[in-house]
Amino acid sequence: MSTLRLAVLSALYGSSALVFSHTALAQDTQGQMAAPQQPMQTVSVVGSRRATSSATDTVVPIDVIPMTAAAEKGGQFDLSQTLTNISPSFNSTRQSGADGADLVDSAALRGLGSDQTLVLVNGKRRHTSSLVNLFGARNRGNTGTDLNAIPMLAIRDVQVLRDGAAAQYGSDAIAGVMDIGLKKSLGCEAVTGYGQYSAGDGENWLASAYCGIAVGGGVVGITAEYLDRGRSDRSEPDNPRIIGDSKTENQTLYVNGEIPTGPGKFYFTGGLQKRDASSAAFGRGGIGSDDIPSRNSAAMYPEGFVPFINGDMDDRYAIVGHRAQLGEWTADLSQTYGYSRLMYDISNTLNASIANADLLGGGQGISPDHFDAGGFSFEQWTTNADFSRYYDGVLGKGLNVAFGGEYRVEKYKIFAGEQGSYVDADGVGNGGNAGSQGFPGFQPGDVTNARRHSTALYLDMEADLTDAAKVQGAVRWEKYSDFGSTVTGKLAGSYRVAPTALLRASASTGFRAPSLQQAYFSSTFTDFIGGVPTDVVLAPNGGAVATLAGIPKLKEEKSTSFTLGTTWTPTPSISVTADLYQIRIKDRIVLSGRFDADNYPELAARLSTLGVGQAQFFVNSVDTKTQGLDLTASHRGTLFGNRLTTFLAANFSKTTVEDIHAPSSLTGYEDVLLSERERLFIEQGGPRRKATLGFSYATGPLDTDFKIIHFGPQTLGTFSGTAAGVPNLYYEAKTSADLSFSYSVTPNIKFSAGANNIFGAKPTAQNADETDNGFKYDSVQFGLNGTSYFARLHVKF
């Protein structure tokens, strides 16, 4: 990417516009090829293993999003929401009323699932969250990466490869790759920030500091951050519940550095985050409601109550590695570690069966109001050995060859809660009264200690055939201990048809291994069916329940991906890109509906021999097709003698379920395996179009940033279903706008203030009895909280 273009797009980011690096072609200010600078400085661009020059002409679409301005003056305080307001192909909606999904913001690219986007940090694979999303309007049945575990001030940039890249990076890269580059620059800076919603709640307090110090000829950057986000509530006064942002308190520490070691460099990254989060479950009614006595106790909560699902979360991440020259080859050896743990603590609750047993025993009907409900953890160890070399003059102008291997070990555990969190104490048969209300604890039968390992080898080549033509190819073999091996490949190329125009295309195959969370998650709670206590089970793959039901062993999802695009730079101040894409996924893993005596009597009869009344499973049963178009356009100019930077970015995408192929034991019951409601969560969990128009206007020490964000319509299903005559939930297209002002008091002190969603746009109102969260609208498009205000102070020293 040219120096001019980087400057344009860095300035644009001040208005939260997307930065793109569709090419990395060095140009001077007249648009001509600039003379190479000496000595050459190598750069890393996600999607390319070439490191022989200071600029690389990439053959696939790559967005480079500098994070400096966002950390200094942005209106959002976490990474997921910041990127949501910048990148049209990126979506992350805060969930509400979705259990654990309220505590971890999942994110996705191009309308696919959160586990179909690979996240790297400094080019190394980052672990996913231990959570598998079971509820909420987004990413159901998926695992994802917790981007908010990384402090904004620690990040230099985020590179987004909008192309299938499993052949280059392995599992999960079906939709694309995000590489989060951390700072390691000298100097210190600090940010304090405050924000809240116009309704007067949801207060945010931020304190963050970064300091880069010289050590042994290199730099070590240290970032510490404290972020406290208050709870918001948009429920109606007569609704006994809380709907809005969950409460979170994050304490984060990151270290990132690189130190020369003779001809090579030793590099390292370490991150720790402690998060205390709290989400509100569905409210339980008081005396006179249907919740007495099955889910409440008149002695404890006569007016009703709202249970709180509290999460004690730990995230740890580390990289150690060494990069050096071995003759003409560059060698990079590294070890990466990741750990995510979520333990549930349920408060302001009760176990109604304990309260009822106490009442039957002559007591007042009292239960503990606080339970340890257990939880889960995910651990990942990744060892990489990468080698690359550039051959000047081979296959035309030059050839870069890279090869290497990876060995990865993953572990997943489920921990049981205390007995009171799941026990059915009264045995009377009041359905739904066992376990802690709001979130029943994990039972001893759910306890899991799973492990797997994988081995991979890859070959990656890039050639400059001529000054105008470039080609890239990759092949990867990967073997998993739990489902076997797979081979994927990629071929991409670009051709500069004119000094101002570039054509590019790619074709690739890909895969995504089933996560251990999907394969081994187990949840059991007791209900009474026909007066008989029976288990309702989300059954782990390969367990007794799944085996009896004839559920096959999970295998990898397989994909084919095609892109075709063009870039146009008619003047040094104008750039335009357009990229069409199609992604087909075969054997996509979904979470089935619940099978019981009402919808599948024969299976229910078999399951009853295990004491199971209802069961659902993860299964490879859906084929999908995603088609879309990415557009970007940027301009840098002047208005009334001051700098004006404008940027437009848009994504149009459509995902369609093409086939449901149930295992033989479930043939004929496809409508239970994937109901209309669940199909719509896959097809329209995110808006089918999204666009950002941003303006940044600088007048002396004052910067004004204004952006308009358009979210397309969404259609979600209902519980009753269209077969029962109930129409689907249609969310009309909505447009939001953000406005902020930044004033440089001195070159080292900057004060910023502004508002997000300044017109208070909210999703289309629906029938609350048919939404997923029981509110008048789900957390779709841009959320449900309305306008928010913020202020920041940034200081360099």
Buried (B, 14 or more C-beta within 10 A) or exposed (E): BBBBBBEBBBBBBBBBBBBBBBBBBBBEEEBEEBEEEEEEEEBBBBBBBBBBBBBBBBBBBBBBBBBBBBBBBBBBBBBBBBBBBBBBBBBBBBBBBBBBBBBBBBBBBBBBBBBBBBBBBBBBBBBBBBBBBBBBBBBBBBBBBBBBBBBBBBBBBBBBBBBBBBBBBBBBBBBBBBBBBBBBEEEBBBBBBBBBBBBEBBBBBBEBBBBBEEEEEBBBBBBBBBBBBBBBBBBEEEBBBBBBBBBBBBBBBBBBBBBEBEEBBBBBBBBBBBBBBBBBBBBBBBEEEEBBBBBBBBBBBEEBBBBBBBBBBBBBBBBBBBBBEEEEBBBBBBBBBBBBBBBBBBBBBBBBBBBBBBBEEEEEBBBBBBBBBBBBBBBBBBBBBBBBBBBEEEEBBBBBBBBBBBBBBBBBBBBBBBBBBBBBBBEBBBBBBBBBBBBBBBBEBBEBEBBBBBBBBBBBBBBBBEEBBBBBBBBBBBBBEBBEEBEBBBBBBBBBEEEBBBBBBBBBBBBBBBBBBBBBBBBBBBBBBEEEBBBBBBBBBBBEBBEBBBBBBBBBBBBBBBBBBBBBBEEBBBBBBBBBBBBBBBBBBBBBBBBBBEBBEEBBEBBBEBEBBBBBBBBBBBBBBBBBBBBBBBBBEEEEEEBBBBBBBBBBBBBEBEEBBBBEBBEEBBBBBBBEBBBBBBBBBBBBBBBBBBBBBBEEEEBBBBBBBBBBBBEBBBEBBEEEEBEBBEBEBBBBBBBBBBBBEEEEEBBBBBBBBBEBBBBBEBEBEBBBBBBBBBBBBBBBBBBBBBBBBBBBE
